[in-house]
Amino acid sequence: MNSVHKTVLLNETIDGLNLKDGAIVIDGTFGGGGHTREVCKRFPTVKVFAFDQDENALKNEVLDCEVSFHNENFRNMDKVLAEVGVNEVDGIILDLGLSSDQLENSGRGFSFMKDEPLLMTFKSMKENPSSEDVTAYDVVNTWGEENLADIIYGYGEEQFSRRIAKGIAEARKKKEIKTTAELVKIIEDSVPNFYRKGKIHCATKTFQALRIAVNDELGALREGLEKSLAILRMGGRMSVISFHSLEDRVVKKFFKEKEKEGKIKLINKKVITPSREEIIENNRSRSAKLRIIEKI
């Protein structure tokens, strides 16, 4: 499968790491491979540890430097590196959220524009999840109405969360909700007419909320930031790209706290955002925010 993902803030992310030849780098969210590819191109003697929960992202990659692929969430980077005897690294990249490949090609129900099974898992389990895995199907069909409303509001910042949760609860009494198209119809029927016809699709925030809940994205981010800082050498740098306010809030708060503790310095005092040219070329980059720190 060819990648359709366009790497956001590519040069700004790599430039900010201030890498040297022979460096050890973690790409915590390999995705389409854009950041790792650029690091290898610029520094052929580096070693990259590339992480991705989606095993499909790690297939058929031929790169210009030494890359070690790991089908893991970046929150487990400490365990993986401990197994190979690596104690510290020079640079870390965390490009958060959903890749265009997952949105367009995964078949796991990330997009409200397609009719797919309600999975929304970053793991490439297709339609056969194990009993331990939580899917969007589980959340939509088994979680309590109040809990659903809290998730949709808290993770999606959806103003009509109560109405949508009630619509889901009523619909599932009649039959299981199995596909994205069924869920979109329920959302459309639950919100006011003006909202249904708004500029942003009325299912956008609910789908975001479900995806975050299913993958424990904010929990993984908090844990991943702590472990990233612990494994970063003194003078090493970390670049983090977020795509929505919840992610950025977690990153900003973590960096502010560590700056107060005297453990890091902020490389960019003001958040870095895509240029007008990049947004025109790749509209999905419009919400990206890049923050870079150095461990001291």
C-alpha positions in Angstrom: 0.0 0.0 0.0 1.5 3.3 -1.0 1.4 6.0 1.6 -0.8 9.0 1.0 0.3 10.7 4.2 2.0 14.1 3.8 4.4 14.8 6.7 3.6 18.1 8.4 6.3 20.7 9.5 9.0 18.3 8.2 12.0 20.7 8.0 11.0 22.6 11.2 10.8 19.4 13.1 14.2 18.0 12.0 16.0 21.3 12.1 14.8 21.8 15.7 16.4 18.5 16.8 19.9 19.8 16.0 21.2 16.3 15.2 24.7 15.3 14.4 26.1 12.3 12.5 26.0 9.1 14.6 23.0 10.3 16.6 20.4 7.9 18.0 16.8 9.0 17.3 13.4 7.8 18.3 10.5 8.3 15.8 7.7 7.6 18.1 5.0 7.7 15.4 6.5 6.4 12.2 3.3 6.7 10.2 4.1 7.4 6.5 7.8 7.5 7.4 8.4 11.1 6.4 10.4 12.2 9.4 12.6 9.1 9.5 13.2 9.3 5.8 14.4 12.9 6.1 16.5 12.2 9.2 18.2 9.3 7.2 18.7 11.5 4.2 20.4 14.2 6.1 22.4 12.0 8.6 23.1 8.6 7.0 25.1 7.4 10.0 22.3 7.9 12.5 20.3 5.0 14.1 16.5 5.4 14.3 14.2 3.4 16.5 10.8 3.7 14.7 7.6 2.9 16.6 4.1 2.5 15.3 1.1 0.5 16.6 -0.1 -0.1 13.0 2.1 -2.9 11.6 1.2 -1.9 8.1 3.1 1.4 8.6 6.3 -0.5 9.0 6.2 -2.7 5.9 8.3 -2.4 2.7 10.4 0.5 3.9 13.9 0.9 2.4 15.8 3.7 4.1 19.2 5.3 3.8 20.3 4.7 7.4 20.0 2.0 10.1 16.4 1.8 11.3 15.0 -0.6 13.9 11.2 -1.0 13.5 8.9 -1.8 16.5 5.2 -2.5 16.3 4.5 -0.8 19.7 3.0 2.3 21.1 5.6 4.9 22.0 4.5 4.8 25.6 6.5 1.5 25.7 9.7 2.9 24.3 11.6 2.3 27.6 10.9 -1.4 27.5 11.9 -1.8 23.9 15.2 0.2 24.3 16.0 -1.6 27.5 15.8 -4.9 25.7 18.5 -3.8 23.2 20.7 -2.1 25.8 20.1 1.5 24.8 20.1 3.9 27.8 19.7 7.3 26.2 19.0 8.9 22.8 19.9 12.2 21.1 16.5 13.1 19.6 12.9 12.2 19.8 10.0 13.0 17.4 6.4 12.5 18.4 4.0 13.3 15.5 0.6 12.8 17.2 -2.8 11.8 16.1 -4.1 10.1 13.0 -2.2 9.6 9.7 -3.8 10.1 6.4 -3.1 6.5 5.6 -5.2 5.3 8.5 -8.0 7.7 7.6 -8.1 6.8 4.0 -6.9 3.2 3.7 -7.1 1.4 7.0 -10.8 0.2 6.7 -11.1 0.6 10.5 -13.7 3.3 10.6 -11.7 6.4 11.3 -13.5 8.5 8.7 -17.1 9.5 8.8 -17.0 9.8 5.0 -16.7 6.1 4.5 -18.9 3.1 5.5 -16.6 0.9 7.5 -16.7 -1.4 10.6 -16.6 0.5 13.9 -13.1 -0.3 15.1 -11.0 2.9 15.2 -8.0 1.1 16.6 -4.5 2.1 15.7 -3.6 -1.6 15.8 -4.1 -3.2 12.4 -6.5 -5.9 13.7 -8.9 -5.6 10.7 -12.2 -7.1 11.7 -10.9 -9.6 14.2 -9.9 -7.8 17.4 -8.9 -9.9 20.4 -11.0 -10.0 23.5 -8.7 -7.6 25.3 -8.9 -4.9 22.7 -11.5 -2.1 23.1 -13.1 -0.9 19.8 -15.5 1.9 18.9 -18.1 -0.8 18.5 -17.7 -1.7 22.2 -17.8 1.9 23.3 -20.9 2.8 21.2 -22.9 -0.4 22.1 -21.9 -1.1 25.7 -20.9 2.0 27.5 -23.5 3.8 29.6 -25.3 6.9 28.1 -23.8 9.3 30.7 -20.3 7.9 30.2 -20.7 8.2 26.4 -21.8 11.8 26.8 -18.8 12.6 29.1 -16.4 11.0 26.6 -17.9 12.9 23.6 -17.8 16.2 25.5 -14.4 15.7 27.1 -12.5 14.2 24.2 -14.4 15.8 21.4 -15.4 19.1 23.0 -18.8 18.5 21.4 -21.5 20.9 22.5 -24.3 18.5 21.7 -22.7 15.5 23.5 -25.8 14.8 25.6 -28.1 14.7 22.6 -25.7 12.5 20.6 -25.3 10.1 23.5 -29.0 9.9 24.0 -29.5 9.2 20.3 -26.9 6.4 20.4 -28.5 4.9 23.5 -32.0 4.9 21.9 -30.7 3.5 18.6 -28.8 0.6 20.1 -32.0 -0.6 21.9 -33.4 -1.4 18.5 -30.3 -3.0 17.0 -26.5 -3.0 17.3 -24.6 -0.1 15.8 -22.0 -1.8 13.6 -20.8 0.7 11.0 -19.6 4.3 10.7 -22.5 5.1 8.3 -25.0 3.9 10.9 -23.3 6.0 13.6 -23.2 9.1 11.3 -26.9 8.8 10.7 -27.6 8.7 14.4 -25.5 11.8 15.0 -27.2 13.6 12.2 -30.6 12.8 13.6 -29.5 13.9 17.1 -28.2 17.4 16.5 -30.1 20.6 15.4 -30.6 21.3 11.8 -28.3 24.3 11.7 -25.5 22.2 13.2 -26.0 19.4 10.7 -25.5 21.8 7.9 -22.5 23.6 9.5 -19.1 24.1 8.0 -17.6 21.3 10.1 -19.3 17.9 9.7 -21.5 17.2 12.7 -19.8 13.8 13.3 -16.3 15.2 13.4 -16.0 15.7 17.1 -17.7 12.5 18.1 -15.4 10.5 15.9 -12.4 12.2 17.4 -13.7 11.5 20.9 -14.3 7.8 20.2 -10.8 7.4 18.6 -9.1 9.0 21.5 -11.0 6.9 24.0 -10.4 3.6 22.1 -6.7 4.2 21.8 -6.2 5.9 25.2 -4.3 8.6 23.3 -4.1 11.2 26.0 -2.9 8.6 28.6 -0.3 7.3 26.1 0.8 10.9 25.4 1.3 11.7 29.1 3.2 8.5 29.7 5.2 8.9 26.5 6.3 12.4 27.3 7.6 11.3 30.7 9.5 8.3 29.3 10.8 10.4 26.4 12.3 13.0 28.8 13.8 10.2 31.0 15.6 8.5 28.0 16.7 11.8 26.4 20.4 12.6 27.0 21.5 15.9 28.5 21.5 18.4 25.5 19.2 16.1 23.5 16.0 17.5 22.0 12.4 16.5 21.5 10.0 17.7 18.8 6.3 17.2 19.4 3.6 17.9 16.8 0.0 18.1 18.1 -3.2 18.4 16.0 -6.0 19.4 18.4 -6.3 21.4 21.6 -6.5 18.4 24.0 -3.1 17.1 22.8 -1.5 20.5 22.7 -2.8 21.2 26.2 -1.1 18.1 27.6 2.2 18.9 25.8 2.2 22.5 26.8 1.4 21.7 30.4 4.1 19.0 30.6 6.8 21.3 29.1 5.9 24.2 31.3 6.1 22.0 34.4 9.5 20.6 33.4 10.8 24.1 32.5 9.8 25.3 36.1 11.6 22.3 37.5 14.7 23.3 35.6 14.8 20.0 33.6 14.3 21.5 30.1 14.5 24.7 28.1 12.0 25.7 25.4 13.7 26.0 22.0 10.7 27.8 20.5 9.0 30.1 23.0 6.2 30.6 20.5 4.5 27.6 19.1 5.5 26.8 15.5 2.6 26.4 13.0 2.6 25.6 9.2 3.2 28.3 6.7 0.5 29.5 4.4 2.2 27.6 1.5 2.1 24.3 3.5 -1.5 24.7 4.4 -2.4 25.3 0.8 -0.5 22.2 -0.3 -1.8 20.1 2.6 -5.0 21.3 4.2 -4.8 18.7 7.0 -1.7 20.5 8.3 -3.7 23.6 9.3 -4.2 22.7 12.9 -0.7 21.4 13.5 1.4 22.9 16.4 5.1 22.1 16.9 6.8 22.5 20.3 10.6 21.7 20.7 12.5 21.3 24.0 16.1 20.6 25.1 16.9 18.6 28.2 19.3 20.4 30.5 
